[in-house]
Amino acid sequence: MKRILNILGPGIITAALVFGPSKMTITSKMGADYAYSLIWIVFVALFFMGVYTAMCSRIGASQEKSLLTLIKTYFNKPIGIAIGIGVFLVATSFQAGNSIGVGIAIGEATGTAPYIWVIVFTILGICLLFFPSFYKVMEKLMIALVLLMLACFVATLFLAEIDIKEFGKGLIPSIPDGSLGLVIAFTASCFSLVGAFYQSYLIQERKKMSTEGISIKKAERGGFVGVGILGFMSLAVMVCAAAVLFPKGIHVGSAAEMGKALEPLFGKHASSLFFVGLFGAAFSSLVGNATVGGALLGDALGFGSSLSSTKVKFLISIVMILGCIVAVSFGKLPLELIVIAQSITIFLVPFIGVSIYAIANSKKVMGDKANNLFYKIVGALGLLVILILMVSNVYDMFLK
């Protein structure tokens, strides 16, 4: 079990923090509105996510310094600091959505007020920070939540009648009328450079606790497994929506609405099962998202990124508390915060992508562990995808 955790732990944490309520919302809308026709984009986004996660895993396994420190030391200190501060602001802006997801999931399943559970699980999340080894606790929690989500989504899939022929057609790339926005949103959220970036930190945290260390091959393998789990959960929600909601013309605006829509079709127990999956996605992101924001800000400010550091735990707590306050005050993620987060993300993500690519390519930093020709070519294509996403987002937000 220790060996398995050494290999899979960081990758599973990355999968859990990327697969949050927003990802469930996007994938459920894709299936409910366009059936199986957008399945292909899952594989495209996962391919690039896998490549960048493997790069970051290699950096984490081969280097003693954190990725932000490497960027500040070998390339540009202001860019390294800006990335840390930017990730903190984005994490804080989106934290309310994770808090609300937890509240809705438990509230809907139990018939109680969501805000009570927002407060309860925020307090629980902060308490987890102060366990003797927060990383070990987080790793076990994330693995448990991922297994919970997998069980819920697989069970829901068994209830759905999947059209294998249409599923096969969905593997052929096409963009139905009106679906471009969802394609862009899914690619941007699934090809998560922030998640890939933090993978290097998770590898280093796991490396500190491992007596035998982590080889680069094992680190990369664990990253690929995590991305595979992320892809399976995305596909499961999308296929369930395509098989059950699309034929009946039921459109959903959120993952919670999908849970409600399943109730008259499958019964209350099945819909409760889906809400349990939503809880797993929301609570794992609530803890994971805050951890990323706090750890990277700590690293940017020179406090280090160790999850055993009191200063880093304090910064993680700030993200959780601010998310809780916004969730309880507004009951939803305010439009202004979404706009701020998207604006920061648009200009931040290309810097993150270029920084990862530059460090992974550098013989000076990585020596013989630098990118081979395959990673150089595919990594450059990934940067092109990020650039296209940035241009389309700028157009949508400021020029449309």
C-alpha positions as CSV (number, residue, x, y, z in Angstrom):
1,M,0.0,0.0,0.0
2,K,2.9,2.4,0.8
3,R,4.4,1.7,-2.7
4,I,1.0,2.3,-4.3
5,L,0.5,5.6,-2.4
6,N,4.1,6.7,-3.4
7,I,3.2,6.2,-7.1
8,L,-0.5,7.2,-7.2
9,G,-1.1,9.6,-4.3
10,P,0.0,12.9,-5.9
11,G,-1.8,12.1,-9.2
12,I,-5.1,11.2,-7.4
13,I,-4.9,14.4,-5.4
14,T,-4.5,16.4,-8.7
15,A,-7.5,14.6,-10.2
16,A,-9.6,15.3,-7.2
17,L,-8.8,19.0,-7.0
18,V,-9.4,19.5,-10.8
19,F,-12.7,17.5,-10.8
20,G,-14.9,20.0,-8.9
21,P,-18.5,21.1,-9.1
22,S,-17.8,23.4,-12.1
23,K,-16.3,20.4,-14.0
24,M,-19.4,18.3,-13.2
25,T,-21.6,21.2,-14.4
26,I,-19.8,21.5,-17.7
27,T,-19.8,17.8,-18.4
28,S,-23.4,17.3,-17.5
29,K,-24.4,20.2,-19.8
30,M,-22.4,18.8,-22.6
31,G,-24.1,15.4,-22.4
32,A,-27.6,16.8,-21.7
33,D,-27.4,19.4,-24.6
34,Y,-25.4,17.5,-27.2
35,A,-25.6,13.8,-26.3
36,Y,-22.5,11.9,-27.2
37,S,-21.2,14.3,-29.9
38,L,-18.6,16.0,-27.7
39,I,-17.0,12.9,-26.1
40,W,-13.9,13.4,-28.4
41,I,-12.9,16.6,-26.6
42,V,-12.4,14.7,-23.3
43,F,-9.6,12.7,-24.9
44,V,-8.0,15.7,-26.5
45,A,-8.0,17.7,-23.3
46,L,-6.7,14.7,-21.3
47,F,-3.9,14.1,-23.8
48,F,-2.4,17.6,-23.2
49,M,-3.2,17.5,-19.5
50,G,-1.3,14.1,-19.3
51,V,1.7,15.6,-21.1
52,Y,2.0,18.6,-18.8
53,T,1.3,16.6,-15.7
54,A,4.1,14.2,-16.7
55,M,6.5,17.2,-17.2
56,C,5.7,18.5,-13.8
57,S,6.0,15.1,-12.2
58,R,9.5,14.8,-13.7
59,I,10.4,18.2,-12.4
60,G,9.1,17.4,-8.9
61,A,10.9,14.0,-8.8
62,S,14.3,15.2,-10.1
63,Q,14.6,18.6,-8.3
64,E,14.9,19.6,-4.6
65,K,13.7,23.2,-5.2
66,S,10.1,23.9,-5.9
67,L,8.9,24.8,-9.4
68,L,8.2,28.4,-8.5
69,T,11.7,28.7,-6.9
70,L,13.2,27.3,-10.1
71,I,11.3,29.8,-12.2
72,K,12.5,32.7,-9.9
73,T,16.1,31.4,-9.8
74,Y,16.7,30.5,-13.5
75,F,14.3,32.7,-15.4
76,N,12.4,35.7,-13.9
77,K,11.8,36.4,-10.3
78,P,8.8,38.8,-10.8
79,I,7.1,36.2,-13.1
80,G,7.5,33.6,-10.3
81,I,6.0,35.9,-7.7
82,A,3.2,37.0,-10.1
83,I,2.2,33.3,-10.7
84,G,2.0,32.6,-7.0
85,I,-0.1,35.6,-6.2
86,G,-2.3,35.1,-9.3
87,V,-3.0,31.4,-8.4
88,F,-3.9,32.5,-4.8
89,L,-6.4,35.1,-6.2
90,V,-8.0,32.7,-8.7
91,A,-8.2,30.0,-6.0
92,T,-9.9,32.4,-3.6
93,S,-12.3,33.6,-6.3
94,F,-13.5,30.1,-7.1
95,Q,-13.5,28.8,-3.6
96,A,-17.1,29.9,-3.0
97,G,-18.2,27.6,-5.8
98,N,-16.7,24.6,-4.0
99,S,-18.2,25.6,-0.7
100,I,-21.6,26.0,-2.3
101,G,-21.3,22.6,-4.0
102,V,-20.7,20.9,-0.6
103,G,-23.7,22.8,0.9
104,I,-26.1,21.9,-2.0
105,A,-25.0,18.2,-2.1
106,I,-25.6,17.6,1.6
107,G,-28.6,20.0,1.8
108,E,-30.4,18.3,-1.1
109,A,-29.7,14.8,0.2
110,T,-30.9,15.6,3.7
111,G,-33.5,18.3,3.1
112,T,-31.6,20.9,5.2
113,A,-30.3,24.4,4.6
114,P,-27.1,24.4,2.5
115,Y,-25.4,27.2,4.4
116,I,-25.2,25.1,7.5
117,W,-23.1,22.5,5.7
118,V,-20.9,25.2,4.0
119,I,-19.9,26.4,7.5
120,V,-19.5,22.8,8.9
121,F,-17.3,21.5,6.1
122,T,-15.2,24.7,6.0
123,I,-14.5,24.3,9.7
124,L,-13.7,20.6,9.1
125,G,-11.4,21.5,6.2
126,I,-9.5,24.0,8.4
127,C,-9.2,21.4,11.2
128,L,-7.6,18.9,8.8
129,L,-4.8,21.4,8.2
130,F,-3.6,21.1,11.8
131,F,-3.3,17.3,11.9
132,P,0.4,16.3,12.5
133,S,0.9,15.4,8.9
134,F,-1.5,17.3,6.7
135,Y,-0.2,15.8,3.5
136,K,-0.8,12.3,4.6
137,V,-4.3,13.2,5.8
138,M,-5.1,15.0,2.6
139,E,-3.8,12.1,0.5
140,K,-6.0,9.6,2.3
141,L,-9.0,11.9,2.2
142,M,-8.6,12.5,-1.6
143,I,-8.2,8.8,-2.4
144,A,-11.3,8.0,-0.3
145,L,-13.3,10.8,-2.0
146,V,-12.2,9.7,-5.5
147,L,-13.2,6.1,-4.7
148,L,-16.5,7.4,-3.5
149,M,-17.0,9.5,-6.7
150,L,-16.0,6.5,-8.9
151,A,-18.5,4.2,-7.1
152,C,-21.3,6.7,-7.4
153,F,-20.8,7.5,-11.1
154,V,-20.3,3.9,-12.0
155,A,-23.5,3.0,-10.2
156,T,-25.4,5.8,-12.0
157,L,-23.9,4.6,-15.3
158,F,-25.3,1.1,-14.8
159,L,-28.8,2.6,-14.6
160,A,-28.4,4.4,-17.9
161,E,-28.9,2.7,-21.2
162,I,-25.8,3.7,-23.2
163,D,-26.0,3.8,-27.0
164,I,-22.7,2.2,-28.0
165,K,-23.1,3.2,-31.6
166,E,-23.7,6.9,-30.8
167,F,-20.8,6.7,-28.3
168,G,-18.5,5.5,-31.1
169,K,-19.7,8.4,-33.3
170,G,-18.8,10.8,-30.5
171,L,-15.2,9.9,-30.8
172,I,-15.1,11.6,-34.2
173,P,-14.3,15.3,-33.7
174,S,-17.3,17.6,-34.5
175,I,-18.5,20.9,-33.0
176,P,-22.4,21.0,-33.1
177,D,-24.0,24.5,-33.5
178,G,-23.9,26.4,-30.2
179,S,-21.4,24.1,-28.5
180,L,-18.2,26.0,-29.0
181,G,-18.5,27.8,-25.6
182,L,-18.8,24.4,-23.8
183,V,-15.9,23.0,-25.8
184,I,-13.7,25.9,-24.8
185,A,-14.8,25.8,-21.1
186,F,-14.2,22.1,-20.8
187,T,-10.8,22.2,-22.4
188,A,-9.7,25.1,-20.2
189,S,-10.9,23.4,-17.0
190,C,-9.7,19.8,-17.9
191,F,-6.4,20.9,-19.4
192,S,-5.6,22.5,-16.0
193,L,-2.1,24.0,-16.0
194,V,-2.5,25.0,-12.4
195,G,-3.3,21.4,-11.4
196,A,-0.3,20.2,-13.4
197,F,1.9,22.8,-11.9
198,Y,0.9,21.8,-8.4
199,Q,1.6,18.1,-9.2
200,S,5.3,18.9,-8.9
201,Y,4.7,20.2,-5.3
202,L,2.7,17.1,-4.4
203,I,5.5,14.8,-5.7
204,Q,8.0,16.7,-3.5
205,E,5.8,16.4,-0.4
206,R,5.4,12.7,-1.0
207,K,9.2,12.4,-1.6
208,K,9.9,13.9,1.8
209,M,8.0,11.0,3.5
210,S,9.3,8.2,1.3
211,T,12.4,6.4,2.5
212,E,13.1,5.0,-0.9
213,G,12.3,8.2,-2.8
214,I,10.2,8.4,-6.0
215,S,11.7,7.5,-9.4
216,I,10.9,9.7,-12.4
217,K,9.1,6.8,-14.2
218,K,6.9,6.1,-11.1
219,A,6.1,9.9,-10.7
220,E,5.1,10.1,-14.4
221,R,3.1,6.9,-14.2
222,G,1.2,8.2,-11.1
223,G,0.5,11.4,-13.0
224,F,-1.0,9.5,-16.0
225,V,-3.2,7.4,-13.6
226,G,-4.5,10.6,-12.0
227,V,-5.3,12.1,-15.4
228,G,-7.0,8.8,-16.4
229,I,-9.2,8.9,-13.3
230,L,-10.1,12.5,-14.1
231,G,-11.1,11.5,-17.6
232,F,-13.1,8.6,-16.5
233,M,-15.2,10.7,-14.1
234,S,-15.7,13.4,-16.7
235,L,-16.9,10.7,-19.2
236,A,-19.1,9.0,-16.7
237,V,-21.1,12.2,-15.9
238,M,-21.3,13.2,-19.6
239,V,-22.4,9.8,-20.8
240,C,-25.0,9.6,-18.0
241,A,-26.4,12.9,-19.1
242,A,-26.3,11.9,-22.7
243,A,-28.0,8.6,-22.1
244,V,-30.7,9.8,-19.7
245,L,-31.4,13.5,-20.0
246,F,-30.8,14.2,-23.8
247,P,-33.5,11.8,-25.1
248,K,-36.0,13.4,-22.8
249,G,-35.0,17.0,-23.7
250,I,-34.0,17.8,-20.1
251,H,-31.5,20.7,-20.0
252,V,-29.5,21.4,-16.8
253,G,-27.7,24.5,-15.6
254,S,-25.7,22.9,-12.9
255,A,-24.6,19.5,-11.4
256,A,-27.2,20.0,-8.7
257,E,-29.9,20.3,-11.3
258,M,-28.7,17.1,-13.0
259,G,-29.1,15.3,-9.6
260,K,-32.7,16.6,-9.4
261,A,-33.4,15.7,-13.0
262,L,-32.4,12.1,-12.3
263,E,-34.8,11.7,-9.4
264,P,-38.1,11.3,-11.4
265,L,-36.3,9.0,-13.9
266,F,-34.2,6.8,-11.5
267,G,-35.9,7.4,-8.1
268,K,-34.7,9.2,-5.0
269,H,-32.0,6.8,-4.1
270,A,-30.2,7.1,-7.4
271,S,-30.4,10.9,-7.3
272,S,-29.1,10.8,-3.7
273,L,-26.2,8.7,-5.0
274,F,-25.4,11.4,-7.6
275,F,-25.5,14.1,-4.9
276,V,-23.0,12.0,-2.8
277,G,-20.7,12.1,-5.9
278,L,-21.2,15.9,-6.1
279,F,-20.3,16.1,-2.4
280,G,-17.1,14.2,-3.1
281,A,-16.2,16.5,-6.0
282,A,-17.0,19.6,-4.0
283,F,-15.2,18.7,-0.8
284,S,-12.1,17.4,-2.5
285,S,-11.9,20.7,-4.5
286,L,-12.7,22.7,-1.4
287,V,-9.6,21.3,0.4
288,G,-7.4,20.9,-2.7
289,N,-8.2,24.3,-4.3
290,A,-7.4,26.1,-1.0
291,T,-4.2,24.1,-0.6
292,V,-3.0,25.1,-4.1
293,G,-3.7,28.8,-3.5
294,G,-2.2,28.9,0.0
295,A,0.9,26.9,-0.9
296,L,1.8,28.8,-4.0
297,L,1.3,32.2,-2.4
298,G,3.6,31.0,0.5
299,D,6.2,30.0,-2.0
300,A,5.9,33.3,-3.9
301,L,6.3,35.3,-0.7
302,G,9.4,33.3,0.4
303,F,7.6,31.3,3.2
304,G,8.2,28.0,1.3
305,S,5.4,25.7,0.2
306,S,5.7,22.9,2.8
307,L,2.3,21.8,4.0
308,S,3.7,21.4,7.5
309,S,4.5,25.2,7.6
310,T,2.3,27.2,10.0
311,K,2.4,30.2,7.6
312,V,1.3,28.1,4.6
313,K,-1.5,26.6,6.7
314,F,-2.6,30.1,7.7
315,L,-2.8,31.1,4.0
316,I,-4.7,28.0,3.1
317,S,-7.2,28.8,5.9
318,I,-7.7,32.3,4.5
319,V,-8.8,30.8,1.1
320,M,-11.3,28.5,2.9
321,I,-12.7,31.3,5.2
322,L,-13.1,33.8,2.3
323,G,-14.9,31.1,0.2
324,C,-17.2,30.3,3.1
325,I,-18.1,34.0,3.8
326,V,-19.0,34.6,0.1
327,A,-21.0,31.3,-0.1
328,V,-23.0,32.1,3.0
329,S,-23.5,35.8,2.1
330,F,-24.5,35.3,-1.5
331,G,-25.7,31.7,-1.7
332,K,-23.8,31.5,-5.1
333,L,-20.6,32.5,-6.7
334,P,-21.1,36.2,-7.5
335,L,-20.7,37.2,-11.2
336,E,-18.1,39.9,-10.3
337,L,-15.9,37.2,-8.7
338,I,-16.3,35.0,-11.8
339,V,-15.2,37.9,-14.0
340,I,-12.2,38.7,-11.8
341,A,-11.1,35.1,-11.7
342,Q,-11.5,34.6,-15.4
343,S,-9.7,37.8,-16.2
344,I,-6.7,36.8,-14.0
345,T,-6.8,33.2,-15.4
346,I,-6.7,34.4,-19.0
347,F,-3.4,36.2,-18.6
348,L,-1.9,33.9,-15.9
349,V,-2.3,30.5,-17.5
350,P,0.0,31.3,-20.6
351,F,2.8,32.3,-18.2
352,I,2.3,29.1,-16.2
353,G,2.4,27.0,-19.4
354,V,5.5,28.7,-20.8
355,S,7.3,28.5,-17.4
356,I,6.6,24.7,-17.1
357,Y,7.7,24.2,-20.7
358,A,10.9,26.3,-20.3
359,I,12.0,24.5,-17.1
360,A,11.2,21.1,-18.4
361,N,13.2,21.9,-21.6
362,S,16.2,23.4,-19.8
363,K,19.3,21.2,-19.9
364,K,20.8,23.7,-17.3
365,V,18.0,22.8,-14.8
366,M,17.0,19.3,-15.7
367,G,20.2,17.9,-17.2
368,D,19.5,14.6,-18.9
369,K,15.9,14.6,-17.5
370,A,15.0,17.5,-19.8
371,N,12.1,17.0,-22.4
372,N,12.8,14.6,-25.2
373,L,11.6,15.4,-28.8
374,F,8.1,14.1,-28.2
375,Y,7.5,16.3,-25.1
376,K,9.0,19.3,-26.9
377,I,6.6,18.9,-29.9
378,V,3.5,18.0,-27.9
379,G,4.3,20.6,-25.2
380,A,4.5,23.3,-27.9
381,L,1.2,22.2,-29.3
382,G,-0.3,22.4,-25.8
383,L,0.9,26.0,-25.6
384,L,-0.8,26.7,-28.9
385,V,-4.0,25.3,-27.5
386,I,-3.6,27.6,-24.4
387,L,-3.0,30.6,-26.7
388,I,-6.2,29.8,-28.7
389,L,-8.2,29.5,-25.5
390,M,-6.8,32.8,-24.2
391,V,-7.7,34.6,-27.5
392,S,-11.2,33.2,-27.5
393,N,-11.7,34.1,-23.8
394,V,-10.5,37.7,-24.4
395,Y,-12.8,38.0,-27.3
396,D,-15.8,36.7,-25.3
397,M,-15.1,38.9,-22.3
398,F,-14.0,42.2,-23.8
399,L,-14.8,42.4,-27.5
400,K,-18.0,40.4,-28.1
